[in-house]
Amino acid sequence: MEFKTFNPRISLLTIKAYWFNFTIISVHAPTEEKTQEEKYDFYDELTSVVDGIPNNRIVVILRDLNAKVGKELIFKPTIGHHILHEVTNNNGLNLIDFATGKSLVFKSTMFPHKKIHKGTWKSPDGNHTNQIDHVLVNGRLKNSITDVKTMRGADCDSDYYLVKDPIETFTWTRTKPNLNECTTLSKQEVELQIRRLKNYKAPGEDGIQGEIMKMLDEDSLTHIHRLLTLIWEQEVLPEGWNVAVICPIHKKGDPQILCRKLIMMANKVGLETNYEKTEYMILSRQDREYQQGQSMNVEGRVFKRVTHFKYLGHLITQDNDLKKEVSARIQKGNKSFFGLGKVLSSRTFSTNLKIQMYMTLIRTIVLYTAETWPLRKAEETRIKVFERRILRKIYGPCFDANTGEWRKHNNKKLEELFQRPNIANEIKKRRLTWARHAWRRVGSIVRITIEENPVSKRPLGRPRLRWEDCVKRDMECIKPEIPWRVVTENRDRWREICL
């Protein structure tokens, strides 16, 4: 149907099919050695190409993306489980951010194959193989690609292997919408849902377990049905339904002793430990060697070891690596950006309304717990690039009178149009605001940690960037002659500095 070449790195081919038309985008991404500006320009151009494709098409992006994706759990919904490499490089992060923002998924890492059938490029000496060619497809129609595999037998006279990805179309039927009114639930439905309750689950504040609920008689079921019908009609939830029970478990010491204590305490209250969901993580400089599938056997029960887990929405890693947390927040922001893509590019809404939507719906997701981040320059640059991509979507292109063509706004012009603190300055503001509360609070863990004078020997290598170092750096940019700990004692002075 159509073939276009946008630049030496991006070309497009559209094929007519029976149910959906296929749009195949062939790309050649910049390598890891290229400058960040060249990489950002490439993905901006690729984003504009994808935005111009109708939504009813199957979009496939393939060929040389020059990106390594790793086995980080935070990227599994987008990249799958069958990856050749362990760690994602910078090009891989850029590609994952682009894929998440456009609701694309990796199909080249979704299918189980031997390692020799995953590598797509071999080094000139033949000793190293990398998986840098990928196949991406829009998530809504991801089942149209049934397999992706490297064909090692095909001689292409190149250092790249031939990649095979069969595409199949599928049939679909239209279903009539349900126009019936939603009626109140019956007593049989209440009884059915009670029978479906899982066993061995922790009870609520009332202490009634699911096994007891399943043994109720007809009178008790009648009372429960009457209560649910009343809630349905009044549309007001009881206050007791908003109460949660939290059981703290101290997590310091030998992991085997902690697991035995967990099993013992659960048995005392009539609970059983779910061994498939219970995992442990070791925070120690002496024990950071982690192997895939490593576990611990305690009294015949197997507990899986992990390198990171999520606590109150914040990603905690065994080596305190902020890079994964920033990647996770950007990925969530990209998903929100994709959901609001049509609204942010629409001419129906004003620019001020779009900016307000970005500030309240997208930026707040990215900046969750940002006041605790010891942000490095690399992560700060990634977050600023993410914000500029959204602002270019909001403000649209501009007309260049010198060249007579439409082009995207440069960074300086975006700052003039935005007229608000950028996302990096917002992080600094939140960090300084929270620093005063954390330092002045009686018995603050932050203050105890900062004032502690460890007597152990510092490990080899460059010291890590600490949260206090970032606070000092932010304070030196405003009042370099005054220590930040002294200024926190004056509330009005500190508020004047932060605001």
Stockholm file with secondary structure:
# STOCKHOLM 1.0

chainA/1-499         MEFKTFNPRISLLTIKAYWFNFTIISVHAPTEEKTQEEKYDFYDELTSVVDGIPNNRIVVILRDLNAKVGKELIFKPTIGHHILHEVTNNNGLNLIDFATGKSLVFKSTMFPHKKIHKGTWKSPDGNHTNQIDHVLVNGRLKNSITDVKTMRGADCDSDYYLVKDPIETFTWTRTKPNLNECTTLSKQEVELQIRRLKNYKAPGEDGIQGEIMKMLDEDSLTHIHRLLTLIWEQEVLPEGWNVAVICPIHKKGDPQILCRKLIMMANKVGLETNYEKTEYMILSRQDREYQQGQSMNVEGRVFKRVTHFKYLGHLITQDNDLKKEVSARIQKGNKSFFGLGKVLSSRTFSTNLKIQMYMTLIRTIVLYTAETWPLRKAEETRIKVFERRILRKIYGPCFDANTGEWRKHNNKKLEELFQRPNIANEIKKRRLTWARHAWRRVGSIVRITIEENPVSKRPLGRPRLRWEDCVKRDMECIKPEIPWRVVTENRDRWREICL
#=GR chainA/1-499 SS CEEEEEETTEEEEEECCSSSCEEEEEEECCCTTSCHHHHHHHHHHHHHHHHTSCTTSEEEEEEECCCCCCCCGGGHHHHCSCCSCSSCCHHHHHHHHHHHHTTEEESTTSSCCCGGGTCCEECTTSSCEECCBCCEEEGGGGGGBCCCEEETTCCCSSSBCEEECCBCCCCCCCCCCCCSCCCCCCHHHHHHHHHTCCSSCCCCTTCCCHHHHTTCCHHHHHHHHHHHHHHHHHTCCCGGGGCCCCCCCCCCSCHHHHHHHHHHHHHHTTCCCCTTTCEECCCCSSCCCCCTTCEEEETTEEEEECSEEEETTEEEETTCCHHHHHHHHHHHHHHHHHHTHHHHHCSSSCHHHHHHHIIIIIHHHHTTTGGGCCCCHHHHHHHHHHHHHHHHHHHCCEEETTTTEEECCCHHHHHHHHCSCCHHHHHHHHHHHHHHHHHHSTTCHHHHHHHCCCCSCCCSSSCCCCHHHHHHHHHHHHCTTSCHHHHTTCHHHHHHHHC
#=GC SS_cons         CEEEEEETTEEEEEECCSSSCEEEEEEECCCTTSCHHHHHHHHHHHHHHHHTSCTTSEEEEEEECCCCCCCCGGGHHHHCSCCSCSSCCHHHHHHHHHHHHTTEEESTTSSCCCGGGTCCEECTTSSCEECCBCCEEEGGGGGGBCCCEEETTCCCSSSBCEEECCBCCCCCCCCCCCCSCCCCCCHHHHHHHHHTCCSSCCCCTTCCCHHHHTTCCHHHHHHHHHHHHHHHHHTCCCGGGGCCCCCCCCCCSCHHHHHHHHHHHHHHTTCCCCTTTCEECCCCSSCCCCCTTCEEEETTEEEEECSEEEETTEEEETTCCHHHHHHHHHHHHHHHHHHTHHHHHCSSSCHHHHHHHIIIIIHHHHTTTGGGCCCCHHHHHHHHHHHHHHHHHHHCCEEETTTTEEECCCHHHHHHHHCSCCHHHHHHHHHHHHHHHHHHSTTCHHHHHHHCCCCSCCCSSSCCCCHHHHHHHHHHHHCTTSCHHHHTTCHHHHHHHHC
//
